[in-house]
Amino acid sequence: QVQLVESGGGLVQPGGSLRLTCVASELTLDYYTVAWFRQAPGKEREGVSCISNTDASTNYLDSVKGRFTISRDNAKKTVALQMNTLKPEDTAIYYCAAVATFFPHCELIRELEYDYWGQGTQVTVSS
């Protein structure tokens, strides 16, 4: 089974930063579009950001634009989510997900289309 592994979560104060990393060691990452999702307690999972496998175009949830940055390093088989100026509303379990596609518009790929998922990493923003 293909596994994605997230790391980098933790407890931070409002205004702080965290960098999440997704390792896709069993995938040739060049072929995959990767996205970050999050799920807060009692709420549905929502897409946070995605990055295409073609031209590395990116997309962000409106509430995180300007604060979060997604990036990829295909050689290292990793995708990162740099999260700055964190807010309590960002508290959630964050998941990375991947799908093999060369479709460049990752914002149009639905959650249900992602084939591979990580176990999640907890991000808690609290004073």
HELIX and SHEET records of a PDB file:
HELIX    1   1 LEU A   29  TYR A   31  5                                   3    
HELIX    2   2 ASP A   62  VAL A   64  5                                   3    
HELIX    3   3 PRO A   88  ASP A   90  5                                   3    
HELIX    4   4 CYS A  106  LEU A  108  5                                   3    
HELIX    5   5 GLU A  111  GLU A  113  5                                   3    
SHEET    1   A 4 VAL A   5  SER A   7  0                                        
SHEET    2   A 4 LEU A  18  VAL A  23 -1                                        
SHEET    3   A 4 THR A  78  MET A  83 -1                                        
SHEET    4   A 4 PHE A  68  ASP A  73 -1                                        
SHEET    1   B 6 GLY A  10  VAL A  12  0                                        
SHEET    2   B 6 THR A 121  VAL A 125  1                                        
SHEET    3   B 6 ALA A  92  ALA A 100 -1                                        
SHEET    4   B 6 TYR A  32  GLN A  39 -1                                        
SHEET    5   B 6 GLU A  46  ILE A  51 -1                                        
SHEET    6   B 6 THR A  58  TYR A  60 -1                                        
SHEET    1   C 4 GLY A  10  VAL A  12  0                                        
SHEET    2   C 4 THR A 121  VAL A 125  1                                        
SHEET    3   C 4 ALA A  92  ALA A 100 -1                                        
SHEET    4   C 4 TYR A 116  TRP A 117 -1                                        
END                                                                             
